[in-house]
């Protein structure tokens, strides 16, 4: 009799779990499709622009177009008279407006190619649209938690792809290993780094505090830390330094908030695991040894002078030759330069002083909000996301010294998706407090 009761209880438990899982997939369907497309699907060549640069169309580009149309149509059908203004809306709207004005003026002055302006500006708008789409679609914390778990799974799939490359000796990256649908040195490393930063932060403040067995926590911790292999395997010195910079921020702020000796010891254990993965990567992955050059200040200076400084100075000189009061204020238009190897320089060249100030204000707002909410918010999950957003933003600023992370497609998509998840959770928490 007891045996039959146990079977019945197990069936009810399994049925309830499947129903919840099915509901989560239904509630998050479009967000899951976007996440899987970004993490797994490749880009396709679609002609060339004026200078010969290949135009890449990604799966998420088409999905944004399709889901965006349905989203707008559903909004019009609903006949809503009031629109909830999402976080960062006015700052992003102002930044995009300045960029659009700069494009129009410089197109009229023939300072930029029309196709360059169209594709570069469209990509910026697309990233912000993705950010707002995620915010609007997240209605509760359970959705946000489901999305984070989904990205934990997607990070693991990419980790398995790295192991496959190591085992077969077919490392598909520009130097070392590649992510699925991404082989560039910096984009690959930054993709894995940002995933690690957000997932590790959530683990420190949410999964770590859940009432579960130590074995389950260790399994989750391994899943969270695995993306680091992709950072080291890419062979990117920039990402290598950015990883330890972000890791220091995460652990320091966490210890400052928790003030717990046990947590401090756990943090040391996490660092040991990171170093173990670094040693493994150095022994198994071709060109992974490049990251060790980051320990030499002379090598860092040499690499910067050889691969970055010349491009930066060339762009500075070109801009100075075209400098006038209008270009100083609004720049030469989005898409007026190719590579600058410096995000701040690119902002100034393309959108001038006005665009640069608004961009910095946007980043300052994200940093301020995430930092204050990390220490203020009592929800462990939201606190973990806030710490991840603060640390990831600091890492993106660090990258901005030698590259353009906010314009690099795959890392910027990861950054703005998790930024959206974090801002949505902060808004939901404040809504609950009012109730």
C-alpha positions in Angstrom: 0.0 0.0 0.0 2.8 2.4 0.9 4.6 1.5 -2.3 1.6 2.4 -4.3 1.3 5.8 -2.5 4.9 6.6 -3.2 4.5 5.9 -6.9 1.4 8.1 -6.9 3.2 10.9 -5.1 6.2 10.6 -7.5 3.8 10.8 -10.5 2.2 13.9 -9.2 5.6 15.5 -8.5 6.8 14.6 -12.0 3.6 15.9 -13.6 3.8 19.1 -11.6 7.4 19.6 -12.7 6.6 19.0 -16.3 3.7 21.5 -16.2 5.9 24.2 -14.7 8.6 23.5 -17.2 6.1 23.7 -20.1 4.7 26.9 -18.8 8.1 28.5 -18.5 8.9 27.6 -22.1 5.6 29.0 -23.2 6.1 32.3 -21.2 9.7 32.7 -22.4 9.4 31.3 -25.9 10.6 34.3 -27.9 13.4 35.0 -25.4 14.5 31.4 -25.5 14.6 31.5 -29.3 16.7 34.6 -29.2 19.1 33.1 -26.6 19.6 29.9 -28.5 20.1 31.8 -31.8 22.8 34.1 -30.3 24.6 31.2 -28.5 24.4 28.5 -31.1 23.5 29.7 -34.6 26.1 31.0 -37.2 26.1 34.2 -39.2 25.7 34.3 -43.0 27.4 36.5 -45.5 25.1 38.8 -47.4 27.0 40.9 -49.9 29.6 43.6 -49.3 29.5 47.3 -48.5 31.4 50.1 -50.4 34.8 49.4 -48.9 34.6 45.6 -49.5 33.7 44.7 -45.9 31.4 41.6 -45.8 27.9 42.1 -44.5 27.0 39.4 -42.0 23.4 38.6 -41.2 22.8 36.6 -38.0 19.8 34.5 -37.1 18.9 37.0 -34.3 18.7 39.8 -36.9 15.9 38.0 -38.7 14.2 37.0 -35.4 14.2 40.5 -34.2 12.5 41.6 -37.3 9.8 38.9 -37.1 9.2 39.1 -33.3 9.5 42.9 -33.4 6.6 43.1 -36.0 4.4 40.8 -34.0 5.2 42.7 -30.8 4.2 46.0 -32.4 1.1 44.5 -33.9 0.0 42.9 -30.6 0.5 46.3 -28.9 -1.6 48.1 -31.5 -4.3 45.5 -31.2 -4.4 45.7 -27.4 -5.3 49.4 -27.7 -3.3 50.3 -24.6 -3.4 54.0 -23.8 -0.5 53.9 -21.3 3.0 52.6 -21.9 5.3 51.5 -19.1 8.6 53.4 -19.6 11.4 50.9 -19.1 14.7 51.7 -17.3 17.3 53.6 -19.3 14.7 54.5 -22.0 15.2 58.2 -22.1 19.0 58.0 -22.0 19.1 55.4 -24.8 16.5 57.4 -26.8 18.6 60.5 -26.5 21.8 58.7 -27.5 20.1 57.1 -30.5 18.6 60.5 -31.5 22.0 62.1 -31.5 23.4 59.3 -33.5 20.6 59.6 -36.1 21.0 63.4 -36.3 24.8 62.9 -36.8 24.1 60.4 -39.6 21.7 62.7 -41.4 24.0 65.7 -41.3 27.0 63.8 -42.4 25.2 62.1 -45.2 24.2 65.5 -46.4 27.8 66.7 -46.2 28.9 63.4 -47.9 31.3 62.6 -45.0 30.1 58.9 -44.8 29.1 56.2 -47.2 25.3 55.6 -47.0 25.6 51.8 -46.7 28.1 52.1 -43.9 25.9 54.5 -42.0 22.8 52.3 -42.6 24.3 49.0 -41.4 26.4 50.4 -38.4 23.6 52.6 -37.1 21.0 49.8 -37.7 23.1 47.4 -35.6 23.2 49.9 -32.7 19.4 50.3 -32.8 19.0 46.5 -33.0 21.0 46.0 -29.8 18.9 48.5 -27.9 15.7 47.0 -29.4 16.9 43.6 -28.0 17.4 45.2 -24.6 13.9 46.7 -24.5 12.3 43.5 -25.9 13.8 41.4 -23.1 12.7 43.9 -20.4 9.1 44.1 -21.6 8.8 40.3 -21.9 10.1 39.5 -18.4 7.0 39.7 -16.1 8.3 38.0 -13.0 11.4 36.8 -11.2 10.7 33.1 -12.1 11.0 34.1 -15.8 14.3 35.7 -15.1 15.6 32.7 -13.2 14.5 30.4 -16.0 16.5 32.6 -18.5 19.6 32.5 -16.4 19.4 28.7 -16.1 18.9 28.6 -19.9 22.1 30.6 -20.4 23.9 28.3 -17.9 22.9 25.4 -20.2 24.0 27.3 -23.4 27.3 28.1 -21.8 27.8 24.4 -21.1 27.0 23.5 -24.7 29.7 25.9 -25.9 32.1 24.4 -23.3 31.4 21.0 -24.8 32.3 22.4 -28.2 35.7 23.6 -26.7 36.3 20.1 -25.3 35.5 18.7 -28.8 38.1 21.0 -30.4 40.7 20.0 -27.8 40.0 16.3 -28.2 40.1 16.3 -32.1 42.8 18.9 -32.4 40.7 21.0 -34.7 40.7 24.3 -32.8 38.5 26.6 -34.9 39.4 29.9 -33.4 41.6 32.6 -34.9 44.3 31.5 -32.5 43.0 28.8 -30.2 39.5 27.6 -29.5 36.3 29.1 -30.8 32.7 29.4 -29.5 29.8 28.1 -31.6 29.3 30.6 -34.4 32.2 32.8 -33.3 35.9 32.4 -34.0 37.4 35.9 -33.5 39.9 36.2 -30.7 38.3 39.0 -28.7 34.7 38.2 -29.5 35.1 34.6 -28.4 37.0 35.4 -25.2 34.6 38.2 -24.3 31.5 36.0 -25.0 32.8 33.4 -22.5 34.0 36.1 -20.0 30.7 37.9 -19.8 28.8 34.6 -19.4 31.1 33.6 -16.6 30.8 37.0 -14.9 27.0 37.0 -14.8 26.6 33.3 -14.0 29.3 33.4 -11.3 27.8 36.4 -9.6 24.4 34.8 -9.5 26.0 31.6 -8.1 27.7 33.5 -5.3 24.5 35.2 -4.1 21.7 32.9 -5.2 22.7 29.3 -5.9 25.2 29.3 -3.1 22.5 30.3 -0.6 19.8 27.8 -1.8 18.8 25.0 0.5 20.4 22.1 -1.5 23.0 19.5 -0.9 26.7 20.4 -1.2 27.0 18.0 -4.1 24.4 19.9 -6.1 26.1 23.2 -5.4 29.4 21.8 -6.6 27.8 20.6 -9.8 26.3 24.0 -10.4 29.6 25.7 -9.5 31.4 23.6 -12.2 28.8 24.6 -14.8 29.3 28.2 -13.9 33.1 28.1 -14.0 33.5 26.0 -17.2 33.2 29.1 -19.5 36.6 30.3 -18.2 38.2 27.6 -20.4 36.8 29.6 -23.4 38.4 32.8 -22.2 41.8 31.2 -21.9 41.4 29.0 -25.0 40.7 32.1 -27.2 44.3 33.3 -26.6 43.1 36.8 -25.9 45.3 38.8 -23.6 42.7 41.5 -23.3 40.1 39.1 -22.0 42.7 37.4 -19.8 43.3 40.6 -17.9 39.7 41.6 -18.0 38.8 38.2 -16.4 40.9 38.8 -13.3 39.9 42.4 -13.2 36.2 41.4 -13.1 36.9 38.5 -10.7 38.6 40.8 -8.2 35.6 43.2 -8.3 33.1 40.4 -7.8 34.9 38.8 -4.9 35.9 42.1 -3.2 32.3 43.5 -3.3 30.8 40.1 -2.2 33.1 39.9 0.8 32.4 43.5 1.6 28.7 42.8 1.6 28.7 39.3 3.3 31.5 39.8 5.8 31.7 36.1 6.1 34.9 34.0 6.7 33.3 30.9 5.2 32.5 32.8 2.0 36.1 34.2 1.9 37.5 30.7 2.0 35.1 29.6 -0.7 36.3 32.6 -2.9 39.9 31.3 -2.5 38.7 27.9 -3.6 37.1 29.4 -6.7 40.4 31.2 -7.5 42.3 27.9 -7.2 39.8 26.3 -9.7 40.3 29.2 -12.1 44.1 28.7 -12.0 43.6 25.0 -12.5 41.6 25.6 -15.7 44.3 28.1 -16.8 47.0 25.4 -16.4 44.8 22.9 -18.3 44.2 25.3 -21.1 48.0 26.2 -21.4 48.8 22.4 -21.8 45.9 21.4 -24.1 45.2 24.4 -26.3 47.4 25.8 -29.1 48.3 29.5 -28.6 46.7 29.6 -25.1 50.1 30.4 -23.8 49.7 33.9 -25.4 47.7 34.9 -22.3 50.7 34.5 -20.1 52.3 37.5 -22.0 49.8 39.6 -20.0 52.1 39.1 -17.0 54.8 41.2 -18.7 54.2 44.9 -18.7 56.8 45.2 -21.5 54.9 42.7 -23.6 51.6 44.5 -23.0 53.2 47.8 -24.2 54.8 46.2 -27.2 51.5 44.5 -28.2 49.6 47.8 -27.8 52.1 49.7 -29.9 52.2 47.1 -32.6 48.5 46.3 -33.0 46.6 49.2 -31.5 48.5 52.5 -31.2 49.0 52.9 -35.0 45.3 52.5 -35.8 44.3 54.8 -32.9 46.7 57.6 -34.0 45.6 57.2 -37.7 42.0 57.8 -36.7 42.9 60.7 -34.5 44.8 62.4 -37.3 42.0 61.8 -39.8 39.5 63.3 -37.4 41.7 66.3 -36.6 42.0 67.0 -40.4 38.1 67.1 -40.6 37.6 68.9 -37.3 35.3 71.8 -37.2 32.7 73.1 -34.6 30.0 70.8 -36.0 32.1 67.6 -36.1 33.4 68.4 -32.6 29.8 68.6 -31.3 28.1 65.8 -33.4 31.0 63.8 -34.9 31.4 62.5 -38.4 28.4 60.1 -38.2 27.9 56.5 -37.1 29.9 54.3 -39.5 32.4 57.0 -40.5 35.3 54.8 -39.3 36.3 51.2 -39.6 38.3 50.1 -36.6 39.6 52.4 -33.9 40.6 49.9 -31.2 39.2 52.3 -28.6 35.5 52.6 -27.8 35.8 56.2 -26.4 37.7 57.4 -29.5 35.1 55.8 -31.8 32.2 57.5 -29.8 33.9 60.9 -30.2 34.7 60.5 -33.9 31.2 59.2 -34.7 28.9 61.3 -32.4 31.2 64.0 -31.1 31.3 65.5 -27.7 27.5 65.4 -27.3 27.3 61.6 -28.1 30.3 60.8 -25.9 28.8 62.6 -22.9 25.5 60.8 -23.3 27.2 57.4 -23.7 29.2 58.0 -20.5 26.1 59.1 -18.7 24.4 55.9 -19.8 27.3 53.7 -18.5 27.4 55.8 -15.3 23.7 55.2 -14.7 24.1 51.4 -15.2 27.1 51.4 -12.8 25.4 53.5 -10.2 22.1 51.5 -10.3 23.7 48.1 -10.2 26.1 49.1 -7.4 23.5 50.6 -5.1 21.0 47.8 -5.8 23.6 45.2 -5.1 24.0 46.5 -1.5 20.4 47.5 -1.0 18.4 44.7 -2.5 17.5 41.8 -0.2 16.6 39.3 -2.9 19.7 37.1 -3.5 19.0 36.5 -7.1 18.6 40.2 -8.0 21.7 41.0 -5.9 23.7 38.5 -7.9 22.5 40.0 -11.2 23.4 43.5 -10.0 26.9 42.4 -9.0 27.3 40.7 -12.4 26.1 43.8 -14.2 28.4 46.1 -12.3 31.4 43.8 -12.8 30.6 43.2 -16.5 30.3 46.9 -17.1 33.6 47.6 -15.5 35.1 44.9 -17.7 33.5 46.4 -20.8 35.1 49.8 -19.9 38.4 48.1 -19.4 38.1 46.5 -22.9 37.2 49.9 -24.3 40.7 51.1 -23.9 42.0 48.8 -26.6 38.9 47.7 -28.5 35.2 48.4 -29.2 33.3 45.9 -27.0 29.9 47.7 -27.3 30.0 47.3 -31.1 31.3 43.7 -31.1 28.2 41.8 -31.8 28.2 38.7 -29.7 29.7 40.2 -26.5 27.4 43.2 -26.7 24.4 41.0 -27.2 25.2 39.0 -24.0 25.9 42.2 -22.1 22.6 43.9 -23.0 20.5 40.8 -22.5 21.8 40.4 -19.0 21.5 44.1 -18.4 17.8 43.8 -19.5 17.3 40.8 -17.1 18.9 42.8 -14.3 16.9 46.0 -14.9 13.7 44.0 -15.2 14.3 42.3 -11.8 15.1 45.6 -10.1 11.9 47.1 -11.5 9.9 44.0 -10.3 11.5 44.2 -6.8 10.5 47.9 -6.5 7.0 47.0 -7.6 6.7 44.3 -4.9 8.0 46.8 -2.3 5.2 49.3 -3.2 2.6 46.5 -2.8 
